[in-house]
């Protein structure tokens, strides 16, 4: 992978990304997680440092990746299988680092394996983060994200997570990974992405604003955006709206009607039809299938 120059955005734009620590543990893998098959697409990333034993990952293409002690395996969460030995001891992290569309921060990376001594701070910061999480949530299971804390304690923990995340970003960039959006080298498209991220979701697609920002015709804008990012500005906008709906639906106390209102739909029926077309399920079924994912996260 060829690395592009570092992407530069404003602090406000960086703040629009969704970052979250979902779970972290540092222990011998429990028997129920030694042979895991993931049959549905999941979001975010995982990072596993092998302290002892062996780890084998197999993706949907049949590609097999093995790691011995002293190596990291990092990649987007997705379909495939995980097999670890009885003595396997992992420092394992599941986290989110996503654009407003719900797409992972980096483009297609696949699984990346590298030695600990290539980026030693990554493990050291992860160990510090894991100890802080255990102190704050001593009785929590692997999926601790719903465990409660006061805001100052959350911020201290978040500071450790963000520090680790910065090192993770630097490591993947050094290995040739590039951001999924914004790294086209065309400042006009960077401005268009900025407008798409900032536009209120309850309003209609801001096509005229995008055309004025890019100083291109509608056809030229669509073509260049598609070539740079693999989708049209309209599809980017729809992904952003869908990601908002998905996140809101994971909060069981949020009514479907409220989510529809936040996205500018005039009726629940129109929202349900739109959501089913893009997500493949009704809002209610999506909530039932996915609301427990973070409570029951595994290896």
N, C-alpha and C positions, 0 to 999 in steps of 0.2 A: 504494500500500500504506500502511495506517495503522500507525504504530509503537506498540507497547505499552510500558508502563513497563519499565525494565531488569529482567531476571530475576535474582533473588537466590537463590543456593543456597549450601550450606556448601562449604568447601574440599574435604571428602571427596567430596561429590557431583560437584563440577566435575572432580575427579581421575578419576571413572569414565568421562569422555568419552575417546574414542580420537582422539588427534591425532598426525599423522605427516607429515613431509616426504618425499614419494616421489621427486620429481626437480625440478631447477631448472636452467635454462640461460639465457644472455644472448648471443645470436649470430644471425647470418644463418641462416634456416631451411634445413636440408639439403634437397636435391632430393627425397629419398624421403618427406619430411614436408610437402611443399607442397600436396598434394591428398590428404587423408585422409578416409576414410569409416569411421565407427564403427557396426558392425552389432549389437553386443551392449551391453546396459546395463553400465556400469562405475560404480565407486564414487568418492566424494570430490568434490573441486572442482578446477577449474583457474583460473588467473588469468594473463592475457596482457597485457603492456604493449607497445604498438606503437611501436618506435623509428623505423622507416623502412618504406616500402612500404605495402601494404594487406593487410587481413585480412577475409575474408568467411566467416561462419558460417551454416549452414542447418540448422534443427532438423527433427524428424520431421513437424511440422505445415506445413512449407514456409516458415516465418518466416525472413527473411533479415536478418542483422545485419552491418553493415559498420563497420570502424574504420580511421581514418586515424592517422598519427603523432601521438603525444601523448595517446592515449586508452587506457583500460583496457577489457578485456572479461573479465568474471568470471561464472562460473556453475557449476552442478553438471555433472560429467562424465556424458555420456549419448549416446544415438544421434544421428547427424547427420553433417554433412560440414564440413570445414575446407579452405578454399582461400586460399593466400597467394601474393603475387607473387614474382618471382625475386629481388627486392632486399629482401624483407621481413626485418626484423631485430626479433626479439621477446625480451623478458624474460619467460620463461614458467615457471610454477610449477604442479606437480600436488601436491596435499596432501589429507590426510584430516582432517576435524573432524566426528566422529560421536557420536551417542548410543549407549548400550550395545546398542540394537536394530540398529545399523548404519545407521539413518537419518541423513542429513546434519543438521548442527546447525540450520540455518535451514530453515523450511518451504519450500514450492514458491516458488522465486525466478525461475526462468528465467534467461536471460542478461541481465546488467546491463552497460551501457556508460556510462562517464563520463570526463570530462577529468582529466588528471593533476593539474592545479592545484586540483581539488576536495579531494583528500587527498594532498598532496605527500609526506607521510611514508611512504606505502605504497610508493612507488617507491624512495625513499632506503633504507629498511630492506631491501627486496628486493635491492637492489644490494649492500648490505653482506653479506647472507646468501649471495648467489651467490658473492661473492669468497671468503668463508670456506669454502664447500663446495669450490670449485676448489683452494684451498690444501690442504685436507685430503685431497681425492681427485683429484689432477691427472690421473690416467690413467683415471678412471671415465667411462663413457658416460653418456648422459642419465639412464638408470635406475640411479642410483648406490646405491640403498637397501641393497643387499647388500654394498657395499664395507665392509671392516672398519676399525675404529678403536678406540683405547683409550677407556675410559669417560669420563675427564675431558675429552678432546677432543670426544666425542659431546655431553656436557653443555654445553660452550661453544657448539657449533653449535646445539644444541637451544634454548639461551637466545635466540639470534638469531631462530630460527624462531618461538618463542613470542611474542617481541616484535612480529614482523611480523604474526603471527596476531591479536594483540590489536588492532592497527591495522585489520586487515581486518574484524574483528568490529564495531568502532566505525563503520567506513565503511558496511558493509551495514545496520547498525541505523539510521544517519543517513538512509539511502536508503529506509527503511520496512520492512526485512526483520525478521521475528520468529522466535524459536526455535520449532522444531517441537514441542517438549514443554515443559511447565512454565510456559508463559506464558498460561495460561487465565484468570488473575485469581482463581481459586478455590483457596484455600489447601488445602482438603481434597484436591483432585486433585493438587496439588503433592506432598502427603505420600504419596499413593498411588504416584505415579511414583517417589518416593524409595524406598519399600519394594520396588517392583518391581526397581529397579536394585541394591538391596543384598541381596535374597534369594538364598541359595545355589542355583545352577543344578541341582545334583544332587538337590534336593528337589522335591516336588510344588508345583504352582501354589498360592501362599499366599492363597487366596480369603478365608478367615476373617480373616486378619490385615488384609487390605485393607478389608474391611467395617468392622472395628473402628476402623481408622485414619480412615476417611472418615465414620464415623457415619451411614452410609446403608444402605438395603437393597441386596441384590445387584442387583436390577433397576434401582434408581435410580443406583447406581454405574456400571453398564454404560452406561446411557443418557447420563449426564452426561459420562463419559469419552469415549464415542463422539462426542458433540456437540463436545467440546473438541478432540479429537486425531484424529478420523477412524477410530478403531479401538477395539476393546474392550480391557479390561485383559488378558484372556487372550491376545488377538492380540499385544499389546505384549510379553507374557512369551514367547510363542513366537518372536517376532522376535529377542528378546534371546538366546534359546537357539540359534537358527539362526545368528545372527551369530557367536557363540562357536564353533560348529562350523565355520563357513566359515574363520574366521581360523586355527583350529588345523589344518585340512586343508591350508592353504597351506604349512605346515611339513612337508616331505616325510618327515622322520624320525619324525613322530608317527603312530602306528598308528591305524587307524580304531577299533579296539577301545578304545584309550585315550580317544578323543574320546567314544565312547558311554558309557564309565564316568563321565567328568566330568559328563555330563548326566543321569546317573541311570538309564540304560537297563540292563535286566537281560540283554539279549542284543544281539549285533551286528545280527541280522536285524531286530529292532524299530527300532533306530536307523536302519538303511539305509532301511527303509520310510518312516519319519517324515521323513528328510532328503529322499528322492525326492519325497514328497508336497508339501513346502514349497518345495524348491529347484528341482524339475523335472529333477534329475539324481541319479544315485547318488553317494555320497561319492567313489568312485574316479574317476568321470568328471569330477566337479567339480574335483577336484585336478588332473587332467590338463589341463583346459581353462584353469584360472586360475592355477596355480602359477607360470607363466612371465610373467604380466602385468607384474609390477614389474621383472622383468629386462629386458623388451623394451619398456618404455614409450616412446612416441613423442611427437610434438608435441602 
